[in-house]
Each structure stands twice: as C-alpha cells, then as structure tokens.
Amino acid sequence: MAPAVPEHTSRMELISAEARQIRFGRGLLAAVGALIYGTGWALSKVTLGAAWTVAAFRLGWREARE
C-alpha cells in the first residue's frame, strides 16, 4: 500500500522529477545544427546557381563575339 502522503504532494514530486529529466541542451543543439545545415544547403544552392549564371553568361559572350 502507498505511504500516507497527501495526494497532491506526491503528484507534485512526480511532476518535478519528470521535469528534471528533460534535457533542453540536446534539443537546443539539434535546433542549432538544423539551422547550420539548412544555411549551408541554401548557400550551396545559391552558389551553384550563381556559378551556372556566370558560366552561361561567359559562354553566351564568347559565342556572340564569334
């Protein structure tokens, strides 16, 4: 049988114990990692697009001069 402790106290202790187990650091690291990954992905797409634009411009310029 459960010890004679007021019901609200045991529930509060259980909730406090559960709250102490939550690791906010891991979630924060995941969010920062996702932000860095997403920024790198977007930057690579922009860089590739810029490279294609420059290459197309140069090719068009050379063909126009011929």
ZATOR-603824 format. One record per residue: residue in one letter; chain; x, y, z of N, C-alpha, C, O in turn. Coordinates in steps of 0.1 Angstrom, whole numbers, plus 5000, padded with zeros to 4 digits. Each point is the difference from the previous one (the first is absolute). Layout:
! residues N
pt aa=A; ch=A; nu=X; nv=Y; nw=Z; cau=X; cav=Y; caw=Z; cu=X; cv=Y; cw=Z; ou=X; ov=Y; ow=Z
...
This chain:
! residues 66
pt aa=M; ch=A; nu=5008; nv=4988; nw=5000; cau=4992; cav=5012; caw=5000; cu=5009; cv=5012; cw=5000; ou=5011; ov=5000; ow=5006
pt aa=A; ch=A; nu=4984; nv=5011; nw=4988; cau=5008; cav=5013; caw=4999; cu=5001; cv=5006; cw=5013; ou=4991; ov=4999; ow=5009
pt aa=P; ch=A; nu=5020; nv=5009; nw=4993; cau=5002; cav=5007; caw=5013; cu=4989; cv=5011; cw=5002; ou=4995; ov=5004; ow=4990
pt aa=A; ch=A; nu=5003; nv=4999; nw=5022; cau=4990; cav=5010; caw=5003; cu=5005; cv=5014; cw=4997; ou=5004; ov=5007; ow=5010
pt aa=V; ch=A; nu=4996; nv=4997; nw=4978; cau=5005; cav=5013; caw=4996; cu=4989; cv=5006; cw=4992; ou=4993; ov=4994; ow=4993
pt aa=P; ch=A; nu=5004; nv=5019; nw=5010; cau=4989; cav=5007; caw=4992; cu=5002; cv=4998; cw=4985; ou=5011; ov=5001; ow=4995
pt aa=E; ch=A; nu=4978; nv=4997; nw=4998; cau=5000; cav=4997; caw=4986; cu=5007; cv=5010; cw=4992; ou=5007; ov=4997; ow=4991
pt aa=H; ch=A; nu=4990; nv=5016; nw=5012; cau=5006; cav=5011; caw=4992; cu=5015; cv=5001; cw=5001; ou=5007; ov=5004; ow=4991
pt aa=T; ch=A; nu=4998; nv=4992; nw=5021; cau=5015; cav=5001; caw=5002; cu=5007; cv=4989; cw=4992; ou=5010; ov=5003; ow=4994
pt aa=S; ch=A; nu=4985; nv=4986; nw=5006; cau=5006; cav=4989; caw=4992; cu=4999; cv=5003; cw=4985; ou=5010; ov=4997; ow=4992
pt aa=R; ch=A; nu=4979; nv=5009; nw=5003; cau=4999; cav=5003; caw=4986; cu=5010; cv=5011; cw=4997; ou=5006; ov=5000; ow=4989
pt aa=M; ch=A; nu=4995; nv=5010; nw=5020; cau=5010; cav=5011; caw=4997; cu=5014; cv=4995; cw=5000; ou=5008; ov=5004; ow=4992
pt aa=E; ch=A; nu=4995; nv=4987; nw=5016; cau=5014; cav=4994; caw=5000; cu=5002; cv=4992; cw=4988; ou=5011; ov=5000; ow=4994
pt aa=L; ch=A; nu=4979; nv=4992; nw=5001; cau=5001; cav=4993; caw=4988; cu=5002; cv=5009; cw=4988; ou=5009; ov=4998; ow=4991
pt aa=I; ch=A; nu=4984; nv=5013; nw=5008; cau=5001; cav=5010; caw=4990; cu=5014; cv=5006; cw=5000; ou=5006; ov=5002; ow=4990
pt aa=S; ch=A; nu=4998; nv=5002; nw=5022; cau=5013; cav=5006; caw=5001; cu=5011; cv=4991; cw=4996; ou=5010; ov=5004; ow=4993
pt aa=A; ch=A; nu=4989; nv=4983; nw=5011; cau=5010; cav=4990; caw=4996; cu=5000; cv=4999; cw=4984; ou=5011; ov=4999; ow=4995
pt aa=E; ch=A; nu=4978; nv=5000; nw=4999; cau=4999; cav=4999; caw=4986; cu=5006; cv=5013; cw=4993; ou=5007; ov=4999; ow=4990
pt aa=A; ch=A; nu=4990; nv=5012; nw=5016; cau=5005; cav=5013; caw=4994; cu=5015; cv=5001; cw=5001; ou=5007; ov=5005; ow=4991
pt aa=R; ch=A; nu=4999; nv=4989; nw=5019; cau=5015; cav=5001; caw=5002; cu=5007; cv=4991; cw=4989; ou=5011; ov=5002; ow=4998
pt aa=Q; ch=A; nu=4982; nv=4988; nw=4997; cau=5006; cav=4991; caw=4990; cu=5000; cv=5005; cw=4986; ou=5006; ov=4995; ow=4991
pt aa=I; ch=A; nu=4987; nv=5016; nw=5007; cau=4999; cav=5006; caw=4986; cu=5014; cv=5006; cw=4997; ou=5005; ov=5008; ow=5008
pt aa=R; ch=A; nu=5000; nv=4989; nw=4981; cau=5013; cav=5006; caw=4996; cu=4998; cv=5010; cw=4989; ou=4998; ov=4997; ow=4988
pt aa=F; ch=A; nu=5002; nv=5016; nw=5016; cau=4998; cav=5010; caw=4990; cu=5012; cv=5002; cw=4991; ou=4999; ov=5005; ow=4989
pt aa=G; ch=A; nu=5013; nv=4992; nw=5017; cau=5012; cav=5002; caw=4992; cu=5000; cv=4992; cw=4987; ou=5005; ov=5005; ow=4990
pt aa=R; ch=A; nu=4990; nv=4983; nw=5011; cau=5000; cav=4991; caw=4988; cu=4991; cv=5006; cw=4989; ou=5004; ov=5000; ow=4988
pt aa=G; ch=A; nu=4985; nv=5005; nw=5016; cau=4990; cav=5006; caw=4991; cu=5006; cv=5013; cw=4994; ou=4998; ov=5002; ow=4988
pt aa=L; ch=A; nu=5009; nv=5006; nw=5020; cau=5006; cav=5012; caw=4995; cu=5011; cv=4997; cw=4990; ou=5001; ov=5007; ow=4990
pt aa=L; ch=A; nu=5007; nv=4983; nw=5013; cau=5011; cav=4996; caw=4991; cu=4994; cv=4995; cw=4987; ou=5005; ov=5003; ow=4989
pt aa=A; ch=A; nu=4984; nv=4990; nw=5011; cau=4994; cav=4995; caw=4988; cu=4994; cv=5012; cw=4992; ou=5002; ov=5000; ow=4988
pt aa=A; ch=A; nu=4993; nv=5009; nw=5018; cau=4994; cav=5012; caw=4993; cu=5012; cv=5008; cw=4994; ou=4998; ov=5005; ow=4989
pt aa=V; ch=A; nu=5013; nv=4997; nw=5018; cau=5011; cav=5007; caw=4995; cu=5006; cv=4992; cw=4988; ou=5004; ov=5006; ow=4990
pt aa=G; ch=A; nu=4997; nv=4981; nw=5012; cau=5006; cav=4992; caw=4989; cu=4991; cv=5001; cw=4987; ou=5005; ov=5001; ow=4989
pt aa=A; ch=A; nu=4982; nv=4998; nw=5013; cau=4991; cav=5001; caw=4989; cu=5001; cv=5014; cw=4993; ou=4999; ov=5001; ow=4988
pt aa=L; ch=A; nu=5003; nv=5010; nw=5020; cau=5001; cav=5013; caw=4994; cu=5013; cv=5001; cw=4992; ou=5000; ov=5005; ow=4989
pt aa=I; ch=A; nu=5011; nv=4989; nw=5016; cau=5013; cav=5001; caw=4993; cu=4999; cv=4991; cw=4987; ou=5004; ov=5004; ow=4990
pt aa=Y; ch=A; nu=4990; nv=4984; nw=5012; cau=4998; cav=4992; caw=4988; cu=4992; cv=5006; cw=4989; ou=5004; ov=5000; ow=4988
pt aa=G; ch=A; nu=4985; nv=5006; nw=5016; cau=4991; cav=5007; caw=4991; cu=5006; cv=5012; cw=4993; ou=4999; ov=5002; ow=4988
pt aa=T; ch=A; nu=5009; nv=5005; nw=5020; cau=5007; cav=5012; caw=4994; cu=5011; cv=4995; cw=4990; ou=5001; ov=5006; ow=4989
pt aa=G; ch=A; nu=5006; nv=4984; nw=5014; cau=5010; cav=4994; caw=4991; cu=4994; cv=4995; cw=4987; ou=5005; ov=5002; ow=4989
pt aa=W; ch=A; nu=4983; nv=4991; nw=5013; cau=4993; cav=4995; caw=4988; cu=4996; cv=5011; cw=4991; ou=5002; ov=5000; ow=4988
pt aa=A; ch=A; nu=4992; nv=5010; nw=5018; cau=4995; cav=5011; caw=4992; cu=5011; cv=5008; cw=4993; ou=4999; ov=5004; ow=4989
pt aa=L; ch=A; nu=5012; nv=4998; nw=5018; cau=5012; cav=5007; caw=4995; cu=5006; cv=4992; cw=4988; ou=5004; ov=5006; ow=4990
pt aa=S; ch=A; nu=4996; nv=4981; nw=5011; cau=5005; cav=4992; caw=4989; cu=4991; cv=5001; cw=4988; ou=5005; ov=5000; ow=4989
pt aa=K; ch=A; nu=4982; nv=5001; nw=5013; cau=4991; cav=5001; caw=4989; cu=5002; cv=5014; cw=4993; ou=5000; ov=5001; ow=4988
pt aa=V; ch=A; nu=5002; nv=5009; nw=5020; cau=5002; cav=5014; caw=4995; cu=5013; cv=5000; cw=4992; ou=5001; ov=5006; ow=4990
pt aa=T; ch=A; nu=5009; nv=4988; nw=5016; cau=5014; cav=5001; caw=4994; cu=4999; cv=4992; cw=4987; ou=5006; ov=5005; ow=4990
pt aa=L; ch=A; nu=4988; nv=4984; nw=5010; cau=4999; cav=4992; caw=4987; cu=4992; cv=5008; cw=4990; ou=5004; ov=5000; ow=4988
pt aa=G; ch=A; nu=4985; nv=5006; nw=5016; cau=4993; cav=5008; caw=4990; cu=5008; cv=5012; cw=4995; ou=4999; ov=5003; ow=4988
pt aa=A; ch=A; nu=5009; nv=5003; nw=5021; cau=5008; cav=5011; caw=4995; cu=5011; cv=4995; cw=4990; ou=5003; ov=5007; ow=4991
pt aa=A; ch=A; nu=5002; nv=4982; nw=5012; cau=5011; cav=4994; caw=4991; cu=4994; cv=4997; cw=4987; ou=5006; ov=5003; ow=4989
pt aa=W; ch=A; nu=4982; nv=4991; nw=5011; cau=4993; cav=4997; caw=4987; cu=4997; cv=5013; cw=4992; ou=5002; ov=5001; ow=4988
pt aa=T; ch=A; nu=4994; nv=5010; nw=5019; cau=4997; cav=5012; caw=4994; cu=5013; cv=5006; cw=4993; ou=4999; ov=5005; ow=4989
pt aa=V; ch=A; nu=5012; nv=4995; nw=5019; cau=5012; cav=5006; caw=4995; cu=5005; cv=4991; cw=4988; ou=5004; ov=5006; ow=4990
pt aa=A; ch=A; nu=4995; nv=4981; nw=5011; cau=5005; cav=4992; caw=4989; cu=4991; cv=5002; cw=4987; ou=5005; ov=5001; ow=4989
pt aa=A; ch=A; nu=4982; nv=5000; nw=5013; cau=4991; cav=5003; caw=4989; cu=5003; cv=5014; cw=4993; ou=5000; ov=5001; ow=4988
pt aa=F; ch=A; nu=5003; nv=5008; nw=5021; cau=5003; cav=5014; caw=4995; cu=5013; cv=5000; cw=4992; ou=5001; ov=5005; ow=4989
pt aa=R; ch=A; nu=5009; nv=4988; nw=5016; cau=5013; cav=4999; caw=4993; cu=4999; cv=4993; cw=4987; ou=5005; ov=5004; ow=4990
pt aa=L; ch=A; nu=4987; nv=4985; nw=5010; cau=4999; cav=4992; caw=4988; cu=4992; cv=5008; cw=4989; ou=5004; ov=5000; ow=4988
pt aa=G; ch=A; nu=4985; nv=5007; nw=5017; cau=4993; cav=5009; caw=4990; cu=5008; cv=5011; cw=4995; ou=4999; ov=5004; ow=4988
pt aa=W; ch=A; nu=5010; nv=5002; nw=5020; cau=5009; cav=5011; caw=4996; cu=5009; cv=4995; cw=4990; ou=5003; ov=5007; ow=4990
pt aa=R; ch=A; nu=5003; nv=4981; nw=5012; cau=5010; cav=4995; caw=4990; cu=4993; cv=4997; cw=4987; ou=5006; ov=5003; ow=4989
pt aa=E; ch=A; nu=4982; nv=4991; nw=5011; cau=4993; cav=4997; caw=4988; cu=4996; cv=5012; cw=4992; ou=5000; ov=5000; ow=4988
pt aa=A; ch=A; nu=4997; nv=5011; nw=5020; cau=4995; cav=5012; caw=4993; cu=5012; cv=5007; cw=4994; ou=4998; ov=5007; ow=4990
pt aa=R; ch=A; nu=5014; nv=4991; nw=5015; cau=5012; cav=5007; caw=4994; cu=5005; cv=4992; cw=4987; ou=5007; ov=5006; ow=4993
pt aa=E; ch=A; nu=4989; nv=4982; nw=5005; cau=5004; cav=4992; caw=4989; cu=4993; cv=5004; cw=4987; ou=5002; ov=4994; ow=4990
